[in-house]
Amino acid sequence: MNKNILYICGSRNQTIMLHRISQNIPGYNHYFTPYYADGIERVAARLGLLDFSVLGGEFYRQSTEYFAANNLQLDFRGEAREYELVIICSDLIIPKNIKGKRIVLVQEGMTDPENLPYKMVKKLGIPYYFGGTAATGLSDMYEIFCVASEGYRELFEMKGVKPEKIRVTGIPNFDNCAENLDNDFPHKGYALVCTSDARETYKTENRKKFILKAKGLSEGKQMIFKLHPNENVPRATREINKYAPGSIVYHKGKTDEMVANCDILITHYSSVVYVGIALGKKVHSSFDINELHRLSPIQNKGASASIIAGECLKLLEVTVSKSVENNLDNVRIAGMTA
């Protein structure tokens, strides 16, 4: 019998995380797909209306390029075969063809603020994606939810996630920040400003105000802006040149290595803040800094992918055991009725 696991990816960060987990699960066939949806969301994605999200646009391009570059086996939309397990980094949309299957949810990174849309999701039952990543975990359609730290365990439990489903494993990509210290990024000792794609995802942001605030926090150091990969690069660059002239702007490159070489890290709402905290940088964020320290992902020297894989294997062993028990029960019943 073929033993298959499906990985539903999205952003490049999600794709790398799931790939690392797959490398630690032997004895199974691993298949990957970009994030996908059904119904009106699928139609909207086909029309290009959701290119700002993981259902299309830059995120879709990045994940498919990563699949090709790493020779990963593809099964678009997971339609070509049956799966013993599905591993995801977001449960804001659960496609119909994986409902009822065993699912492991892995926290991707920082979650959005619990704003009005999130509260509407909780109270009115509107689709989870309206609440952004603040609504992560609310679907309850998974067997296990692997989270970054004890702080996040407490946060998700407070939101209503069932405690017995949560495993504190750490998360790949944020569990060995020290490895970024060995890099060839050409600048050092600067103030790094990491922007967001809030406007591209129909959220509000006063970019002028943010840039001027960052300028004040930079302590006179050279400012380097690293744009979000989903951001409108020409617009963002024009704004930076206008309000913080003399700044260096990157829209590509390894952000974590840029954090490793900076003295000051300035963000709005970005998971990269956890890299700065782990590396002892002076950090500024729109989130409360003390809360971010409490939530910071476990630093276990890159073991999170292996730990998560171990949780998956435990779950798969239970599935096999139950299957064996069911077969034995069928044999007993057949014997009794013969």
Secondary structure, DSSP 8 states (H G I E B T S, - for coil): ---EEEEE--SHHHHHHHHHHHTT-TTSEEEEE-----HHHHHHHHTTTTTTSTTSHHHHHHHHHHHHHTT--B-GGG-SS--SEEEES--SS--GGGTTS-EEEE--S------HHHHHHHHH---GGGGGGGGTTTT---SEEEES-HHHHHHHHHHT--GGGEEE---TTSS-GGGGGS---S--S-EEEE---TTTTT----HHHHHHHHHHHTTT--EEEE--TTS-HHHHHHHHHHHSTT-EEESSS-HHHHHHH-SEEEESS-TTHHHHHHTT-EEE-SS-HHHHHHH-----TT-HHHHHHHHHHHHHHHHHHHHHHHHHHHHHHHHHH-
